[in-house]
Amino acid sequence: MTATKEKNLRVVPVHTRTVVVRGILLAVACVISYRLITHILPRLYSVSRDDDLLGGMWAVVATIFVFRYSDAEDIGAALSRMSSTLVSFVLCFVYLLFFPFHVWGMAALIGIGAIAVTLMGRPDDTITTSITTAVVMVVAAIDPHDAWQQPILRLIDTAVGVAVGVGAGWISRSRIHFRLKS
């Protein structure tokens, strides 16, 4: 066997182990995000068990969204996720303080959000802002009682998921990756 082939054979297991460890770490990070929102946050405040579960799912999505392969990607994804959620939060919160869910209201907020993030110089955040707005508004339609709370709760869920995802990404790059190289 040539030296090049032998060298490549040694690299593959390390890379494979890194990928497996990162996959396991992402899964564990998702469990942590989910548990924080579904078991710890409800001790402080809970709308309903269904809403707690939705919040857990929302935190998991945020964790997945920001778990990346470099610090710059993590920070960029975290900023994107949080800025998108903040724009959606403001729009949905103000709307739901005064109006109940209506499909045209949701459409208007999606359009306003798309325009806002683009004018803020973040056109790539249009998709995430729009998805966040759609979810918050539909959840407000499902449970219209105190619907104005939904943007606040989803902002908290997102912040927890982003923090866990960025932390897990940092751990995977700074701790696990270097140990596997040794």
C-alpha positions in Angstrom: 0.0 0.0 0.0 1.3 3.4 -0.8 2.0 6.0 1.8 -0.8 8.3 0.5 -3.4 5.6 0.7 -2.2 4.6 4.1 -2.4 8.2 5.2 -6.0 8.6 3.8 -7.1 5.4 5.7 -6.0 7.0 9.0 -7.9 10.2 8.3 -11.2 8.6 7.5 -11.8 7.1 10.9 -11.0 10.4 12.7 -13.3 12.2 10.4 -16.0 9.6 10.8 -15.6 9.7 14.6 -15.8 13.5 14.5 -19.0 13.4 12.5 -20.5 10.7 14.8 -19.6 12.7 17.9 -21.0 15.9 16.4 -24.2 14.1 15.6 -24.5 12.7 19.1 -23.7 16.2 20.6 -26.4 17.8 18.4 -28.9 15.2 19.7 -27.9 15.8 23.3 -28.1 19.6 22.8 -31.6 19.1 21.4 -32.6 17.1 24.5 -31.1 19.8 26.7 -33.0 22.6 24.9 -36.2 20.6 25.0 -35.9 19.8 28.7 -35.1 23.4 29.6 -38.2 24.6 27.9 -40.6 21.8 28.8 -39.5 21.0 32.3 -37.8 24.0 33.8 -39.5 27.0 32.2 -43.0 25.7 33.1 -42.1 25.9 36.8 -41.8 29.7 36.3 -44.6 30.2 33.8 -46.8 27.9 31.7 -49.7 28.7 29.4 -50.6 25.0 28.9 -48.9 21.6 28.5 -49.4 21.9 24.7 -47.8 25.3 24.6 -44.8 23.9 26.7 -44.4 21.1 24.2 -44.5 23.6 21.3 -41.9 25.7 23.1 -39.7 22.6 23.4 -40.0 22.0 19.7 -39.2 25.6 19.0 -36.1 25.5 21.2 -34.9 22.3 19.4 -35.4 24.0 16.0 -33.3 26.9 17.2 -30.6 24.6 18.5 -30.4 22.8 15.2 -30.4 26.0 13.2 -27.3 27.4 14.9 -25.3 24.2 15.4 -22.6 24.8 12.7 -19.0 23.8 11.9 -17.2 27.1 12.8 -17.5 29.9 15.3 -18.2 32.3 12.5 -21.0 30.1 11.2 -22.5 29.7 14.7 -22.4 33.4 15.4 -23.8 34.3 12.0 -26.6 31.7 12.4 -27.3 32.9 15.9 -27.5 36.5 14.8 -29.8 35.5 11.9 -32.1 33.4 14.1 -32.3 36.0 16.9 -32.8 39.0 14.6 -35.5 37.1 12.6 -37.2 36.2 15.8 -37.0 39.7 17.2 -38.5 41.2 14.1 -41.3 38.6 14.2 -41.7 39.1 17.9 -42.3 42.9 17.6 -44.7 42.5 14.7 -46.7 39.6 16.2 -46.7 41.1 19.7 -48.1 44.5 18.6 -50.7 42.9 16.3 -51.9 40.3 18.9 -52.2 43.0 21.5 -55.0 44.6 19.5 -56.3 42.0 17.1 -57.1 38.3 17.0 -55.6 36.0 14.4 -56.8 36.5 10.9 -55.2 35.0 7.8 -54.9 38.4 6.2 -53.3 39.8 9.4 -50.7 37.0 9.2 -50.1 37.6 5.5 -49.6 41.4 6.2 -47.1 40.6 9.0 -45.2 38.2 6.8 -45.0 40.9 4.1 -44.0 43.7 6.6 -41.4 41.4 8.1 -39.9 40.6 4.7 -39.7 44.3 3.9 -38.3 45.2 7.3 -35.4 42.7 7.3 -34.5 43.5 3.7 -34.4 47.2 4.5 -32.3 46.4 7.5 -29.8 44.8 5.2 -30.6 41.3 6.1 -32.5 39.9 3.2 -31.4 36.3 4.0 -33.4 36.5 7.2 -36.7 36.9 5.2 -37.4 33.1 5.3 -36.8 32.7 9.0 -38.7 35.8 9.9 -41.6 34.7 7.8 -41.6 31.1 9.2 -41.4 32.4 12.7 -44.3 34.8 12.1 -46.4 32.1 10.5 -45.9 29.7 13.4 -46.6 32.4 16.1 -49.8 33.5 14.3 -51.1 30.0 13.7 -50.5 29.1 17.3 -52.4 32.3 18.3 -55.2 31.0 16.1 -55.2 27.6 17.8 -55.4 29.1 21.3 -56.6 32.7 21.0 -56.8 33.2 24.8 -54.0 35.6 25.7 -52.5 35.1 22.2 -50.2 38.1 22.8 -48.1 35.9 25.0 -47.1 33.7 22.1 -44.4 36.0 20.7 -42.9 36.4 24.1 -42.8 32.7 24.7 -41.3 31.9 21.3 -38.6 34.6 21.8 -37.6 32.8 25.1 -37.7 29.4 23.4 -35.5 30.7 20.6 -33.0 32.4 22.9 -32.6 29.1 24.9 -32.2 27.0 21.8 -29.7 29.5 20.3 -27.6 29.5 23.4 -27.6 25.7 23.7 -26.8 25.3 20.0 -24.0 27.8 20.0 -22.6 26.2 23.2 -22.8 22.7 21.8 -21.1 23.9 18.6 -18.3 25.5 20.6 -17.8 22.3 22.6 -17.7 20.2 19.5 -15.1 22.3 17.9 -12.9 23.2 20.9 -13.1 20.1 23.1 -14.1 17.0 21.2 -12.6 17.8 17.8 -9.1 18.3 19.2 -9.3 15.2 21.4 -10.1 13.1 18.4 -7.1 14.5 16.5 -4.7 13.4 19.3 
